[in-house]
């Protein structure tokens, strides 16, 4: 007579429990409930007799009915466990990726959420990772619910209300709980630990450059609605494997434009490459790299000598090349592509992984990097323009923040090294002899104490000139002291040159007028290493030391060439005309006893011409006076006179 319908598969009815069906003295109510139904129903019970065979009174004959008595059957609700399914028990993704899937399907990866600012590039949102979400039986339904993302304000996940198939229904809400099996491994991978939103979206944010595997357990707990306490589902397990990807290598160049002048020597530029890296520290421990240099236009390779195409030399991080001995008639710009490749390969998961579309963008998975360098080959007509006919004073000032200035000196060396000019050692004149000039023998200066023999190293760094100096065609530079007392003894009349990214220093006059035969090397101008304190060549001063870069690849780094100078025997100065070579500064071999006369204070230069490196020696002095002859050689062994008396004095 009242209540819910459909609660019973067999409606309540009386079954005789005493007597027999024809003469029942007691009866019970029997019923069968319908599956998953709950609620109550009210029933009216009446007793009807058949009236017997006799009339008890006039008008009281036949059937008779008792008054109605109501009773209620209540079926109490039982909260069934919620349930769900996971789309992938093992999710495989790439490190350093993002994937915010669109909604509704198809689920395409993106990197933005309309109207929401994402602070991290590596956020992932995987729609319908949890699906077939049920609060229990068919009559336990989900109510409408919204959830704010705890890690991303303004980002909302929503669930629509489900329809009740037949009243009554228990309207419930359900929330997912995700727990890491090992929190330390999970924390190492994720900036935001994985969680599952109310709509089944899996959310997490990767840490940059992290990779590995983490396992998780997830349960769904309902609130039981208004009828019953909440209950949790059976746990489900899943894992996320973050696959390692290979990051691109990196390098910087000292310059993007270089000038190549006619008849230039084979060029070696130490530290032209810097900040070389195959990637993050985890890649650096196990990867190697190579650097290839090629002309963008294949025809431009003809501007280089045979075997002289540009290449990277690992020792000294140097750029090495040799121009063709025959310069172009006109100025030509050549673009070089410098390409660095690491050995790591690409660990990126290809295509789709575990049913999820991997992002096609936003992933760093390259193993190459390239930069462009322009070489301007000046034509033969440019040689006259750079003839050295016009000169201007250099304006040198202490570097900002430095109160020290480069002290006046003589007998020092100045060498171009690592885009700077290094001034090394020399003799500082005594204050009371400020205008003292060289004596006939440079070895015999008035004072050879540590007060006046210098072992300092200064760097002159070119910089743009102020507007006031621009009209004077001046050269401007800052000076800074790299080291006040280097490892080598103070000296003057020594020699220095650069080879394969290192600076070499040899010989000179040291304390107490002693003449040195030591050789030193440095890679930065600060820390010096002695290669030998007793070279096989005679101790000397006022000699020449040059280097010839080897354009060939492999071990042919080039050679050091030491020429002439003066020594001292006790009977006076001994002038030399020997030529010595070395590939490392420690081991030396005598190449020749040259045809030019023994001398000191001469100058030697190397010039690339006709496919070979030519050495030219000019001037100097000997016991008879000052010389003005010029000699040439292709390898330092055989020398020919170029001019017996040059027009300069």
C-alpha positions as CSV (number, residue, x, y, z in Angstrom):
1,X,0.0,0.0,0.0
2,X,3.0,2.3,0.1
3,X,6.8,2.6,-0.4
4,X,9.2,1.7,-3.2
5,X,8.4,-0.6,-6.0
6,X,10.6,-3.2,-7.4
7,X,12.2,-4.1,-4.1
8,X,11.2,-7.8,-4.3
9,X,11.7,-10.5,-6.8
10,X,9.1,-12.5,-4.8
11,X,6.7,-10.1,-3.1
12,X,5.8,-10.7,0.6
13,X,3.2,-13.4,1.2
14,X,2.0,-15.7,4.1
15,X,3.2,-19.2,4.5
16,X,1.5,-21.5,7.1
17,X,3.8,-22.4,9.9
18,X,1.2,-24.2,12.3
19,X,-1.6,-26.5,11.4
20,X,-2.2,-27.3,7.8
21,X,-3.2,-25.2,4.8
22,X,-6.8,-26.0,5.4
23,X,-6.7,-25.3,9.1
24,X,-3.7,-22.9,9.6
25,X,-3.3,-21.6,13.1
26,X,0.0,-19.6,12.5
27,X,1.6,-18.1,9.5
28,X,4.9,-16.2,8.6
29,X,5.6,-13.6,5.9
30,X,7.9,-14.9,3.2
31,X,9.7,-12.7,0.6
32,X,12.7,-12.4,-1.7
33,X,14.4,-9.1,-2.3
34,X,15.5,-7.9,-5.7
35,X,19.3,-7.7,-6.2
36,X,21.0,-4.5,-5.2
37,X,17.7,-2.8,-4.2
38,X,17.0,-1.1,-0.9
39,X,14.2,0.9,0.7
40,X,10.9,0.1,2.4
41,X,7.4,-1.0,1.5
42,X,4.2,-0.9,3.5
43,X,1.8,-3.9,3.3
44,X,-1.9,-4.2,4.7
45,X,-2.8,-7.6,6.2
46,X,-6.4,-8.7,6.5
47,X,-7.9,-12.0,7.7
48,X,-10.8,-13.3,5.7
49,X,-12.9,-16.3,6.8
50,X,-15.3,-18.3,4.7
51,X,-18.3,-17.8,7.0
52,X,-18.7,-21.4,8.0
53,X,-21.9,-23.4,7.3
54,X,-24.2,-21.5,9.6
55,X,-25.3,-18.0,10.0
56,X,-24.3,-16.7,13.3
57,X,-27.0,-14.1,13.2
58,X,-29.3,-12.6,10.6
59,X,-27.3,-10.9,8.1
60,X,-24.0,-12.4,9.3
61,X,-23.5,-15.3,6.9
62,X,-20.7,-16.2,4.4
63,X,-17.3,-14.6,4.1
64,X,-16.1,-12.1,6.6
65,X,-13.0,-9.8,6.7
66,X,-11.0,-8.6,9.6
67,X,-9.8,-5.1,10.1
68,X,-6.6,-4.3,8.2
69,X,-3.3,-4.3,10.0
70,X,-0.2,-2.6,8.3
71,X,3.3,-3.8,8.5
72,X,6.5,-2.4,6.9
73,X,9.4,-4.3,5.3
74,X,12.6,-2.3,5.2
75,X,15.6,-3.5,3.1
76,X,18.7,-1.8,4.6
77,X,21.3,-0.5,2.1
78,X,24.7,-2.2,1.8
79,X,27.6,-0.1,0.4
80,X,29.4,-2.2,-2.1
81,X,33.1,-1.5,-2.8
82,X,33.7,0.9,-5.6
83,X,35.7,-0.3,-8.6
84,X,37.7,1.0,-11.6
85,X,40.2,-0.1,-14.2
86,X,43.5,1.4,-15.2
87,X,44.3,2.0,-18.9
88,X,48.0,0.9,-18.5
89,X,49.6,-0.9,-15.6
90,X,53.0,0.2,-16.9
91,X,53.3,3.6,-18.4
92,X,56.5,4.3,-20.4
93,X,57.3,8.0,-21.2
94,X,60.4,10.0,-22.1
95,X,62.3,12.2,-19.8
96,X,62.1,16.0,-20.3
97,X,58.7,15.7,-22.1
98,X,55.3,17.2,-21.5
99,X,51.9,15.9,-22.6
100,X,48.6,17.5,-21.6
101,X,46.0,15.6,-23.4
102,X,43.1,17.3,-24.9
103,X,39.5,16.6,-23.9
104,X,37.3,15.3,-25.4
105,X,39.0,12.6,-27.6
106,X,41.0,12.2,-29.7
107,X,43.6,12.7,-27.1
108,X,46.4,14.7,-28.6
109,X,49.4,15.9,-26.6
110,X,49.8,19.6,-26.0
111,X,51.7,21.8,-23.6
112,X,49.0,24.3,-22.6
113,X,45.8,24.5,-20.7
114,X,43.5,27.4,-21.8
115,X,43.4,30.1,-19.2
116,X,45.9,28.4,-16.9
117,X,49.6,29.3,-16.4
118,X,51.8,26.2,-16.2
119,X,55.0,26.9,-14.2
120,X,56.8,23.7,-15.2
121,X,57.5,22.5,-18.8
122,X,57.3,18.8,-17.9
123,X,53.7,18.4,-16.9
124,X,51.7,15.3,-17.9
125,X,47.9,14.8,-17.9
126,X,46.7,11.5,-19.2
127,X,42.9,11.4,-19.7
128,X,40.9,8.4,-18.8
129,X,43.9,6.7,-17.2
130,X,41.3,5.4,-14.6
131,X,38.1,4.3,-16.3
132,X,35.0,2.2,-15.7
133,X,34.7,4.1,-12.4
134,X,31.8,2.7,-10.3
135,X,30.7,3.6,-6.8
136,X,29.4,0.1,-6.3
137,X,26.3,-1.6,-7.7
138,X,24.1,-0.1,-10.4
139,X,22.1,1.9,-7.8
140,X,25.1,3.5,-6.2
141,X,25.7,6.4,-8.6
142,X,28.1,9.3,-8.8
143,X,26.9,12.7,-8.1
144,X,28.3,15.9,-9.8
145,X,31.7,16.9,-8.4
146,X,34.4,19.4,-9.2
147,X,38.0,19.2,-8.1
148,X,40.6,21.9,-8.1
149,X,44.1,20.8,-9.0
150,X,46.1,21.2,-5.8
151,X,49.3,21.9,-7.7
152,X,47.8,24.2,-10.4
153,X,45.4,27.0,-9.2
154,X,42.6,27.6,-11.6
155,X,42.7,24.1,-13.1
156,X,39.5,22.2,-12.5
157,X,38.5,18.6,-13.1
158,X,34.8,17.8,-13.2
159,X,32.4,14.8,-13.0
160,X,28.8,15.0,-14.2
161,X,26.0,13.4,-12.2
162,X,24.9,9.9,-13.2
163,X,21.3,9.0,-13.9
164,X,19.5,6.7,-11.4
165,X,18.1,3.7,-13.2
166,X,15.3,3.3,-10.7
167,X,14.6,5.0,-7.4
168,X,15.9,4.9,-4.8
169,X,19.6,5.3,-5.6
170,X,22.6,6.1,-3.3
171,X,24.3,9.2,-4.6
172,X,28.0,9.0,-3.7
173,X,31.3,10.7,-4.3
174,X,34.6,9.0,-4.9
175,X,38.2,10.1,-4.5
176,X,41.4,8.4,-5.7
177,X,44.4,7.9,-3.4
178,X,47.8,7.2,-5.0
179,X,50.7,6.1,-2.9
180,X,54.3,5.5,-3.9
181,X,55.6,2.0,-3.1
182,X,59.0,3.6,-2.6
183,X,58.8,7.3,-1.9
184,X,62.5,8.0,-2.4
185,X,62.6,6.7,-5.9
186,X,59.3,8.5,-6.8
187,X,60.6,11.8,-5.3
188,X,63.7,11.6,-7.5
189,X,61.6,11.4,-10.6
190,X,58.7,13.8,-10.0
191,X,58.4,17.4,-9.2
192,X,54.7,16.8,-8.6
193,X,54.0,13.2,-7.5
194,X,51.3,11.4,-9.5
195,X,47.7,11.7,-8.5
196,X,44.4,10.8,-10.2
197,X,41.7,13.4,-10.4
198,X,38.0,12.7,-9.9
199,X,37.5,12.2,-13.6
200,X,40.2,9.6,-13.9
201,X,43.0,11.9,-15.3
202,X,46.5,10.9,-14.2
203,X,48.5,14.0,-13.4
204,X,52.2,14.3,-12.6
205,X,55.2,16.6,-13.3
206,X,58.6,15.3,-14.2
207,X,61.8,16.6,-12.8
208,X,64.2,17.8,-15.4
209,X,66.7,15.3,-16.6
210,X,65.4,12.6,-14.2
211,X,64.9,9.1,-15.4
212,X,64.1,5.7,-13.8
213,X,61.1,3.8,-12.6
214,X,58.6,4.3,-9.7
215,X,55.7,2.0,-8.7
216,X,52.4,3.1,-7.2
217,X,49.3,1.7,-5.5
218,X,45.9,3.4,-6.1
219,X,42.5,2.9,-4.4
220,X,39.1,4.5,-4.9
221,X,37.2,5.4,-1.8
222,X,33.5,6.4,-1.9
223,X,31.7,8.3,0.8
224,X,28.7,5.9,1.1
225,X,26.2,8.6,0.3
226,X,23.7,9.5,3.0
227,X,22.8,5.9,3.8
228,X,26.1,4.1,4.7
229,X,29.7,4.7,5.7
230,X,32.3,4.9,2.9
231,X,34.3,2.0,1.7
232,X,37.5,1.6,-0.3
233,X,38.1,-0.4,-3.5
234,X,40.6,-3.1,-3.9
235,X,44.0,-1.6,-4.7
236,X,45.4,-1.5,-8.2
237,X,49.1,-1.2,-9.0
238,X,50.8,0.7,-11.8
239,X,54.3,2.0,-12.6
240,X,55.8,4.9,-14.5
241,X,59.1,4.3,-16.3
242,X,60.8,7.6,-17.3
243,X,63.0,6.7,-20.2
244,X,66.3,8.5,-20.5
245,X,66.8,10.7,-23.5
246,X,69.9,12.0,-25.1
247,X,70.4,15.7,-24.7
248,X,72.1,17.7,-27.4
249,X,75.8,18.5,-27.0
250,X,77.0,22.0,-26.6
251,X,79.9,24.2,-27.5
252,X,80.8,27.8,-27.9
253,X,83.1,29.5,-30.3
254,X,85.6,32.3,-29.6
255,X,84.4,34.1,-32.8
256,X,81.9,33.7,-35.6
257,X,84.1,35.6,-38.1
258,X,87.8,35.3,-39.0
259,X,90.0,37.1,-41.5
260,X,92.4,35.1,-43.6
261,X,95.1,37.3,-45.2
262,X,97.1,36.4,-48.3
263,X,100.0,34.1,-47.8
264,X,98.8,33.3,-44.2
265,X,100.6,30.5,-42.4
266,X,98.8,27.4,-41.4
267,X,96.5,28.7,-38.7
268,X,96.1,27.2,-35.2
269,X,93.7,29.0,-32.8
270,X,93.9,27.5,-29.3
271,X,90.7,27.6,-27.2
272,X,88.7,28.6,-30.2
273,X,86.2,26.0,-28.9
274,X,85.0,26.3,-25.3
275,X,82.3,25.0,-22.9
276,X,82.3,21.7,-24.7
277,X,79.7,19.3,-23.2
278,X,77.9,16.2,-24.4
279,X,75.0,17.0,-22.2
280,X,74.1,16.9,-18.4
281,X,76.6,15.3,-16.0
282,X,75.0,11.9,-16.2
283,X,75.8,11.8,-20.0
284,X,79.2,13.3,-19.6
285,X,80.3,10.2,-17.6
286,X,79.8,7.8,-20.5
287,X,79.6,9.7,-23.8
288,X,82.2,11.0,-26.2
289,X,81.9,13.5,-29.0
290,X,83.3,14.5,-32.3
291,X,83.4,17.8,-34.1
292,X,83.3,18.0,-37.9
293,X,83.8,21.2,-39.9
294,X,82.8,21.6,-43.5
295,X,82.3,24.3,-46.0
296,X,78.6,25.0,-46.7
297,X,79.5,25.4,-50.3
298,X,81.6,22.5,-51.4
299,X,83.5,24.7,-53.9
300,X,84.9,26.8,-51.1
301,X,87.1,23.9,-50.0
302,X,89.5,24.9,-52.8
303,X,90.5,28.0,-50.8
304,X,92.3,25.7,-48.4
305,X,95.6,23.9,-48.9
306,X,95.8,20.2,-49.6
307,X,95.3,18.6,-46.2
308,X,94.5,21.9,-44.7
309,X,90.7,21.8,-44.5
310,X,89.5,23.2,-41.1
311,X,89.3,20.7,-38.3
312,X,89.0,20.6,-34.5
313,X,92.1,19.6,-32.5
314,X,91.1,18.3,-29.1
315,X,94.4,19.2,-27.5
316,X,94.0,22.9,-26.8
317,X,90.4,22.9,-28.2
318,X,91.9,24.5,-31.3
319,X,90.7,25.4,-34.7
320,X,93.4,24.4,-37.3
321,X,93.4,25.1,-41.0
322,X,95.8,26.1,-43.8
323,X,94.9,28.5,-46.5
324,X,95.8,27.8,-50.1
325,X,99.2,29.1,-51.0
326,X,97.7,31.0,-53.9
327,X,95.2,33.6,-52.5
328,X,92.1,34.5,-54.4
329,X,92.2,37.6,-56.6
330,X,89.2,39.1,-54.8
331,X,87.9,38.8,-51.3
332,X,85.7,35.8,-50.7
333,X,83.6,34.9,-47.7
334,X,83.4,31.3,-46.8
335,X,80.8,29.9,-44.4
336,X,81.8,26.9,-42.3
337,X,79.4,24.6,-40.6
338,X,80.8,23.3,-37.3
339,X,78.8,20.2,-36.2
340,X,79.3,18.5,-32.8
341,X,77.9,15.0,-32.4
342,X,77.9,13.0,-29.2
343,X,78.0,9.2,-29.0
344,X,74.9,8.8,-26.8
345,X,72.4,8.0,-29.5
346,X,68.7,8.7,-28.8
347,X,67.0,6.8,-26.0
348,X,63.6,8.3,-26.8
349,X,60.6,6.0,-26.9
350,X,59.5,5.9,-30.5
351,X,55.9,6.5,-31.5
352,X,53.4,5.4,-28.9
353,X,54.2,3.7,-25.6
354,X,51.8,1.7,-23.5
355,X,48.8,3.1,-25.3
356,X,49.7,6.7,-24.8
357,X,50.7,9.1,-27.6
358,X,54.2,10.4,-26.9
359,X,54.8,14.1,-27.7
360,X,56.3,15.0,-31.0
361,X,57.5,18.4,-29.7
362,X,58.9,19.7,-26.5
363,X,61.2,16.7,-26.2
364,X,65.0,17.2,-26.2
365,X,66.3,14.1,-28.0
366,X,68.9,15.3,-30.4
367,X,72.6,14.2,-30.4
368,X,73.9,17.1,-32.6
369,X,74.6,20.8,-32.4
370,X,75.9,23.1,-35.1
371,X,77.1,26.6,-35.4
372,X,78.3,28.7,-38.4
373,X,81.6,30.5,-38.8
374,X,82.5,32.9,-41.6
375,X,86.1,33.1,-42.9
376,X,86.8,36.1,-45.0
377,X,89.7,35.3,-47.5
378,X,91.1,38.6,-48.4
379,X,92.2,38.8,-52.0
380,X,95.8,39.5,-53.2
381,X,95.0,43.2,-53.6
382,X,94.3,43.4,-49.8
383,X,98.0,42.6,-49.0
384,X,99.0,46.1,-49.9
385,X,96.3,47.6,-47.6
386,X,97.8,45.7,-44.6
387,X,101.4,46.5,-45.4
388,X,102.2,48.0,-42.1
389,X,102.8,51.5,-43.6
390,X,100.5,53.2,-41.1
391,X,101.0,53.0,-37.4
392,X,99.2,54.4,-34.3
393,X,100.0,54.2,-30.6
394,X,98.2,51.6,-28.6
395,X,96.3,52.9,-25.6
396,X,96.7,50.5,-22.7
397,X,94.9,51.0,-19.3
398,X,94.7,48.8,-16.3
399,X,91.6,46.5,-16.3
400,X,88.6,47.8,-14.3
401,X,89.1,47.3,-10.6
402,X,92.9,46.9,-10.9
403,X,95.4,49.5,-9.7
404,X,98.4,47.8,-11.2
405,X,100.0,48.9,-14.4
406,X,102.3,47.1,-16.7
407,X,105.8,48.1,-15.6
408,X,108.4,49.4,-18.1
409,X,110.7,46.6,-19.3
410,X,113.0,45.4,-22.0
411,X,114.1,41.9,-23.1
412,X,110.5,40.6,-22.7
413,X,108.4,38.6,-25.1
414,X,104.9,39.4,-26.3
415,X,102.8,36.5,-27.7
416,X,99.3,36.2,-29.0
417,X,97.6,33.5,-26.9
418,X,93.9,32.8,-26.4
419,X,92.7,36.0,-28.0
420,X,95.0,38.1,-25.8
421,X,98.5,39.3,-26.0
422,X,100.7,38.0,-23.1
423,X,103.7,40.0,-22.0
424,X,106.1,37.7,-20.2
425,X,109.1,38.6,-18.1
426,X,111.9,40.9,-19.1
427,X,114.3,43.3,-17.4
428,X,113.0,46.2,-15.3
429,X,115.6,49.0,-15.3
430,X,116.8,50.1,-11.8
431,X,115.1,53.3,-10.7
432,X,118.4,55.2,-10.6
433,X,119.2,54.0,-14.1
434,X,115.9,54.6,-15.8
435,X,117.5,55.3,-19.2
436,X,120.0,52.5,-19.1
437,X,120.4,51.0,-22.6
438,X,121.6,47.6,-23.5
439,X,125.3,47.0,-23.2
440,X,127.2,45.5,-26.2
441,X,126.4,42.1,-24.7
442,X,122.8,41.8,-23.7
443,X,123.9,39.3,-21.2
444,X,125.8,41.9,-19.2
445,X,123.3,44.2,-17.7
446,X,124.2,46.4,-14.7
447,X,122.1,44.3,-12.3
448,X,120.8,40.8,-12.4
449,X,119.0,40.5,-9.1
450,X,115.5,39.4,-8.5
451,X,114.5,43.0,-8.1
452,X,114.9,43.6,-11.8
453,X,114.5,40.3,-13.5
454,X,110.8,39.7,-14.0
455,X,108.8,36.4,-14.1
456,X,105.4,38.1,-14.3
457,X,102.8,37.5,-16.9
458,X,100.4,40.2,-18.1
459,X,97.5,40.0,-20.5
460,X,96.5,42.7,-22.9
461,X,92.9,42.3,-23.8
462,X,91.7,44.3,-26.9
463,X,88.6,46.4,-26.5
464,X,86.8,49.1,-28.4
465,X,88.4,52.4,-28.3
466,X,86.5,55.4,-26.9
467,X,85.2,57.9,-29.4
468,X,88.0,60.3,-28.7
469,X,90.5,57.8,-30.0
470,X,88.6,56.5,-32.9
471,X,89.8,59.2,-35.3
472,X,93.5,58.4,-34.5
473,X,93.1,54.8,-35.7
474,X,94.4,53.7,-32.3
475,X,94.4,50.3,-30.8
476,X,93.0,50.1,-27.2
477,X,93.4,47.4,-24.6
478,X,93.1,46.6,-20.9
479,X,96.1,45.2,-19.1
480,X,95.8,42.7,-16.2
481,X,98.4,40.8,-14.3
482,X,97.8,37.0,-14.5
483,X,100.7,36.1,-12.2
484,X,103.3,38.2,-10.4
485,X,105.9,35.4,-10.0
486,X,105.5,32.4,-12.4
487,X,107.2,29.1,-11.7
488,X,110.2,29.9,-14.0
489,X,113.0,32.1,-12.8
490,X,112.9,35.8,-13.7
491,X,114.7,36.4,-17.0
492,X,115.2,38.5,-20.1
493,X,116.1,37.8,-23.7
494,X,114.1,34.6,-23.7
495,X,111.8,33.3,-26.5
496,X,108.2,32.1,-26.6
497,X,105.7,30.7,-29.1
498,X,102.3,28.9,-29.2
499,X,101.7,25.4,-30.5
500,X,98.6,23.2,-30.2
501,X,96.9,25.3,-27.6
502,X,99.9,25.6,-25.3
503,X,102.4,28.4,-24.8
504,X,106.1,27.4,-24.7
505,X,109.0,29.5,-23.2
506,X,112.7,28.7,-23.7
507,X,116.1,30.0,-22.5
508,X,117.1,33.5,-21.7
509,X,119.3,35.2,-19.1
510,X,118.4,34.5,-15.4
511,X,119.8,35.4,-12.0
512,X,123.4,36.3,-11.7
513,X,123.6,36.5,-15.5
514,X,123.2,32.7,-15.8
515,X,122.1,31.6,-19.2
516,X,119.2,29.1,-19.2
517,X,118.5,26.1,-21.3
518,X,115.2,25.2,-19.8
519,X,111.8,24.9,-21.5
520,X,108.4,25.6,-19.9
521,X,104.8,25.1,-21.0
522,X,101.5,26.6,-19.9
523,X,97.9,26.2,-21.0
524,X,96.6,29.4,-19.3
525,X,99.5,31.7,-18.7
526,X,99.2,31.1,-14.9
527,X,100.3,27.6,-14.2
528,X,103.7,26.6,-15.8
529,X,105.2,23.2,-16.2
530,X,108.9,22.7,-16.7
531,X,109.5,20.2,-19.6
532,X,113.3,20.1,-19.2
533,X,115.9,22.1,-17.3
534,X,118.7,20.8,-19.5
535,X,117.8,20.8,-23.2
536,X,120.4,19.3,-25.5
537,X,121.0,22.6,-27.3
538,X,123.5,25.0,-25.7
539,X,122.2,27.5,-23.2
540,X,121.3,30.7,-25.0
541,X,119.6,34.1,-25.1
542,X,118.3,36.5,-27.8
543,X,117.4,33.5,-29.9
544,X,114.2,32.8,-31.9
545,X,111.4,30.3,-31.2
546,X,108.7,29.8,-33.7
547,X,106.0,27.1,-34.3
548,X,104.6,25.6,-37.4
549,X,101.1,24.2,-37.0
550,X,100.5,20.8,-38.7
551,X,97.4,20.9,-40.8
552,X,97.3,17.1,-40.9
553,X,94.9,15.3,-38.6
554,X,96.0,12.9,-35.9
555,X,99.3,13.2,-34.1
556,X,100.8,15.8,-36.4
557,X,100.3,18.7,-34.1
558,X,103.1,20.7,-35.6
559,X,106.7,21.5,-34.4
560,X,108.7,24.0,-32.4
561,X,111.7,25.4,-34.1
562,X,114.5,27.1,-32.1
563,X,117.1,29.1,-34.1
564,X,120.4,30.8,-33.2
565,X,121.0,33.2,-30.4
566,X,124.1,33.7,-28.2
567,X,125.7,31.9,-25.4
568,X,128.7,32.7,-23.1
569,X,131.9,30.7,-22.6
570,X,133.8,32.8,-20.1
571,X,135.9,34.2,-22.9
572,X,133.0,36.2,-24.3
573,X,129.8,35.8,-26.3
574,X,129.4,32.8,-28.5
575,X,127.0,33.4,-31.4
576,X,125.0,30.4,-32.7
577,X,123.5,29.4,-36.1
578,X,122.1,26.0,-35.2
579,X,118.4,25.0,-35.8
580,X,116.6,22.6,-33.4
581,X,113.1,21.1,-33.6
582,X,110.7,19.5,-31.1
583,X,107.2,18.3,-31.1
584,X,106.6,18.5,-27.4
585,X,109.2,20.9,-26.0
586,X,111.0,18.2,-24.0
587,X,112.8,16.2,-26.7
588,X,114.8,18.1,-29.2
589,X,116.6,17.2,-32.4
590,X,119.2,19.3,-34.2
591,X,117.9,19.9,-37.7
592,X,120.7,21.9,-39.2
593,X,123.8,24.0,-38.8
594,X,122.4,26.9,-40.9
595,X,124.1,28.6,-43.7
596,X,123.4,32.1,-42.3
597,X,126.1,33.5,-40.0
598,X,125.9,32.9,-36.2
599,X,123.9,35.7,-34.6
600,X,121.5,36.8,-31.9
601,X,118.7,39.3,-31.7
602,X,117.4,38.2,-35.1
603,X,113.7,37.8,-36.1
604,X,112.1,34.7,-37.6
605,X,108.7,34.4,-39.3
606,X,106.9,31.7,-41.1
607,X,104.8,32.2,-44.3
608,X,102.6,29.8,-46.2
609,X,103.5,29.9,-49.9
610,X,103.3,27.5,-52.8
611,X,101.8,24.8,-50.7
612,X,104.6,24.8,-48.1
613,X,105.6,26.7,-45.0
614,X,108.6,28.9,-45.5
615,X,110.8,30.2,-42.7
616,X,112.3,33.7,-43.1
617,X,115.1,34.9,-40.9
618,X,116.1,38.6,-40.9
619,X,118.7,40.7,-39.3
620,X,120.3,40.4,-35.8
621,X,123.7,41.2,-34.6
622,X,127.1,39.4,-34.0
623,X,130.5,40.4,-32.8
624,X,131.0,42.7,-35.8
625,X,127.8,44.7,-35.4
626,X,124.2,44.8,-36.7
627,X,123.1,42.6,-39.7
628,X,120.5,43.3,-42.4
629,X,120.5,40.1,-44.5
630,X,117.4,37.9,-45.1
631,X,117.5,34.1,-45.4
632,X,114.7,31.6,-46.3
633,X,114.1,27.9,-45.8
634,X,111.3,25.5,-46.5
635,X,112.0,23.1,-43.6
636,X,114.6,24.7,-41.5
637,X,117.4,22.5,-42.7
638,X,118.5,24.1,-46.0
639,X,118.8,27.9,-46.1
640,X,119.2,30.3,-49.0
641,X,120.0,33.9,-48.9
642,X,117.0,36.1,-50.0
643,X,118.8,39.4,-49.7
644,X,122.3,40.0,-48.6
645,X,121.7,43.6,-47.7
646,X,118.1,44.6,-47.2
647,X,117.3,48.3,-47.6
648,X,116.6,48.7,-43.9
649,X,119.5,49.2,-41.5
